[in-house]
Amino acid sequence: MSKLLYIESSPRKARSKSIAVAKTFLDEHKATHAADEIVTLDLWDTQLPEFDGFTIEAKYQVLNGQEFSAEQQLAWQTVVDICNEFKSADKYVISLPMWNFGIPYKLKHYIDVIAQPGQTFRFDPATGYSGLVTGKPVTVIYARGGAYGSESAKGMDLQKGYMDLLLGFIGFTDVNSILVEPTLGAPDDVAAIEAQAMKQARSVAANF
């Protein structure tokens, strides 16, 4: 049995294209991987620590190889617990809309908590950075109002580019991307785009 962690970052819920395609993916995965456990992490219903005070101090203690104070230890343990929850999964699905050409701030906050030295990456002076979350597949479902595949538009896509960079940095090499774009258009066109994304989602989920 494997554990699939589904990370949801849109607040639109029933009106969200990224969530609709993710649910299609998860339904197909349940049908084809009945023994797997699926855990949903709704970032709009999750309390995350602020990265200030003792928490940011603790991070720099880690970076400098120094001991924690009692307050720093307590603050850092909260971060470690969230990192451990993330790393406990065997496979991942992340759904997100594009906000202002990038990712929702709730997802950025989560990433800023889990992307930590000694937790999801390490640094060696001789070899540089290396990710610690390895050997696990991830599927990322992107919804965007516009289309960003052309030469003139792709420079504005700070959503998928950032996620590809971040996931690679912490160790992922098996990355599936499902694009739902453009979602701002004629209803029939959008419905066809969503249907195509759902078809791709079912195909990826069956072999995930």
Wavefront OBJ file of the C-alpha trace (Angstrom):
o trace
v 0.000 0.000 0.000
v 1.237 3.475 -0.892
v 0.299 6.843 0.560
v -0.717 9.583 -1.861
v -0.657 13.144 -0.523
v -2.995 15.494 -2.390
v -2.183 19.175 -1.804
v -5.021 21.531 -2.742
v -4.380 25.261 -3.034
v -7.449 26.844 -4.647
v -10.118 28.487 -2.467
v -12.748 28.275 -5.247
v -13.579 24.631 -4.467
v -16.593 23.603 -6.609
v -15.794 26.347 -9.148
v -12.110 25.484 -9.408
v -10.840 23.899 -12.630
v -7.638 22.658 -10.970
v -9.649 20.911 -8.245
v -12.112 19.423 -10.737
v -9.282 17.844 -12.726
v -7.541 16.725 -9.524
v -10.731 14.985 -8.361
v -10.922 13.173 -11.697
v -7.320 12.073 -11.159
v -8.008 10.871 -7.616
v -11.173 9.019 -8.620
v -9.250 7.139 -11.318
v -6.428 6.450 -8.894
v -8.869 4.987 -6.363
v -10.318 2.759 -9.065
v -6.935 1.481 -10.227
v -5.005 1.530 -6.915
v -7.640 0.469 -4.407
v -5.111 -0.356 -1.690
v -3.538 3.109 -1.677
v -4.288 5.633 1.051
v -5.170 9.144 -0.144
v -4.585 12.033 2.279
v -5.877 15.488 1.363
v -4.109 18.629 2.583
v -6.332 21.645 1.943
v -4.028 24.624 2.381
v -7.012 26.903 3.032
v -7.865 24.811 6.082
v -4.315 24.321 7.390
v -2.521 26.283 10.081
v 1.087 26.954 9.120
v 3.707 28.601 11.335
v 4.799 32.132 10.586
v 8.450 32.210 9.573
v 9.591 34.861 12.004
v 10.895 35.118 15.555
v 12.255 31.884 16.974
v 11.440 29.980 13.766
v 13.673 32.063 11.496
v 16.328 32.145 14.221
v 16.216 28.346 14.373
v 16.672 28.070 10.623
v 19.872 30.085 10.811
v 21.072 27.940 13.697
v 20.645 24.962 11.340
v 22.425 26.741 8.496
v 25.327 27.643 10.795
v 25.480 24.256 12.528
v 24.718 25.751 15.926
v 22.605 24.531 18.850
v 19.031 25.686 19.457
v 17.746 27.548 22.453
v 14.693 25.936 24.067
v 12.402 28.387 22.274
v 14.102 27.801 18.926
v 13.912 24.030 19.394
v 10.169 24.213 19.992
v 9.624 26.457 16.977
v 11.778 24.282 14.716
v 9.995 21.109 15.781
v 6.780 22.525 14.323
v 8.564 22.916 10.977
v 10.057 19.423 11.223
v 6.639 17.917 11.933
v 5.198 19.496 8.766
v 8.217 18.359 6.749
v 7.844 14.828 8.087
v 4.165 14.788 7.165
v 5.112 15.829 3.634
v 7.940 13.306 3.330
v 5.806 10.454 4.668
v 3.983 10.212 1.325
v 5.015 7.864 -1.463
v 3.440 9.913 -4.252
v 2.002 13.407 -4.609
v -0.675 15.357 -6.442
v -0.694 19.154 -6.271
v -3.452 21.303 -7.758
v -3.110 25.049 -8.121
v -4.475 28.024 -10.014
v -2.331 30.792 -11.425
v -2.494 33.982 -9.395
v -0.860 37.103 -10.810
v 1.315 34.909 -13.077
v 2.527 32.884 -10.085
v 1.217 30.569 -7.374
v -1.290 31.223 -4.550
v 0.262 32.627 -1.402
v -1.048 29.714 0.665
v 0.992 27.299 -1.448
v 4.039 29.584 -1.289
v 3.734 29.662 2.505
v 3.631 25.857 2.609
v 6.671 25.616 0.339
v 8.541 28.114 2.502
v 7.911 25.846 5.489
v 8.921 22.532 3.908
v 11.890 23.686 1.806
v 14.385 23.466 4.656
v 18.024 22.378 4.989
v 18.339 18.921 6.410
v 14.680 18.229 5.730
v 14.039 18.342 1.981
v 17.489 19.389 0.721
v 21.091 19.475 1.840
v 24.193 21.435 0.936
v 27.688 20.059 0.565
v 30.553 22.500 -0.147
v 32.070 19.987 -2.552
v 28.929 18.997 -4.476
v 26.480 21.843 -3.849
v 22.765 21.400 -3.241
v 20.939 18.078 -3.504
v 17.298 17.203 -2.892
v 16.268 14.711 -0.233
v 12.770 13.862 -1.516
v 13.789 11.299 -4.109
v 12.332 8.293 -5.899
v 8.757 9.549 -5.646
v 6.396 10.672 -8.441
v 4.440 13.911 -8.395
v 1.626 15.140 -10.614
v 0.970 18.874 -10.734
v -2.331 20.177 -12.094
v -2.210 23.791 -13.248
v -5.210 25.983 -14.092
v -4.581 29.316 -15.816
v -6.919 31.899 -17.265
v -4.627 32.516 -20.229
v -2.425 30.366 -22.422
v 1.324 30.584 -21.902
v 2.808 28.265 -24.505
v 3.815 30.877 -27.061
v 7.221 32.571 -27.157
v 5.626 35.917 -26.370
v 3.682 34.630 -23.349
v 5.848 31.972 -21.725
v 7.998 34.547 -19.944
v 4.926 35.525 -17.906
v 4.443 31.967 -16.619
v 5.922 32.132 -13.136
v 3.579 29.349 -11.997
v 4.773 26.167 -13.697
v 8.358 27.361 -14.037
v 8.588 27.977 -10.298
v 7.013 24.636 -9.393
v 9.319 22.744 -11.769
v 12.335 24.491 -10.248
v 11.252 23.935 -6.648
v 10.300 20.298 -7.110
v 13.580 19.568 -8.857
v 15.500 21.378 -6.133
v 14.077 19.174 -3.362
v 14.676 15.978 -5.315
v 11.754 15.157 -7.627
v 12.666 13.804 -11.055
v 9.395 12.031 -11.969
v 7.141 15.043 -12.551
v 3.862 14.920 -14.506
v 2.261 18.209 -15.534
v -1.398 18.646 -16.514
v -2.377 22.060 -17.872
v -5.913 23.423 -17.871
v -5.599 26.505 -20.074
v -7.030 28.924 -21.018
v -9.951 28.860 -18.599
v -11.156 32.348 -19.568
v -12.892 31.874 -22.891
v -16.075 30.764 -24.572
v -17.922 28.206 -22.400
v -17.795 25.484 -25.060
v -14.069 26.006 -25.568
v -13.373 25.900 -21.836
v -15.472 22.760 -21.437
v -13.452 21.060 -24.183
v -10.173 22.131 -22.563
v -11.312 20.820 -19.184
v -12.450 17.526 -20.735
v -9.068 17.064 -22.397
v -7.281 17.747 -19.106
v -9.515 15.212 -17.358
v -8.719 12.628 -20.023
v -5.002 13.212 -19.441
v -5.551 13.041 -15.673
v -7.209 9.627 -15.926
v -4.379 8.342 -18.111
v -1.660 9.533 -15.730
v -3.546 8.346 -12.626
v -3.981 4.820 -13.933
v -0.198 4.362 -14.082
v 0.764 6.533 -11.101
l 1 2 3 4 5 6 7 8 9 10 11 12 13 14 15 16 17 18 19 20 21 22 23 24 25 26 27 28 29 30 31 32 33 34 35 36 37 38 39 40 41 42 43 44 45 46 47 48 49 50 51 52 53 54 55 56 57 58 59 60 61 62 63 64 65 66 67 68 69 70 71 72 73 74 75 76 77 78 79 80 81 82 83 84 85 86 87 88 89 90 91 92 93 94 95 96 97 98 99 100 101 102 103 104 105 106 107 108 109 110 111 112 113 114 115 116 117 118 119 120 121 122 123 124 125 126 127 128 129 130 131 132 133 134 135 136 137 138 139 140 141 142 143 144 145 146 147 148 149 150 151 152 153 154 155 156 157 158 159 160 161 162 163 164 165 166 167 168 169 170 171 172 173 174 175 176 177 178 179 180 181 182 183 184 185 186 187 188 189 190 191 192 193 194 195 196 197 198 199 200 201 202 203 204 205 206 207 208
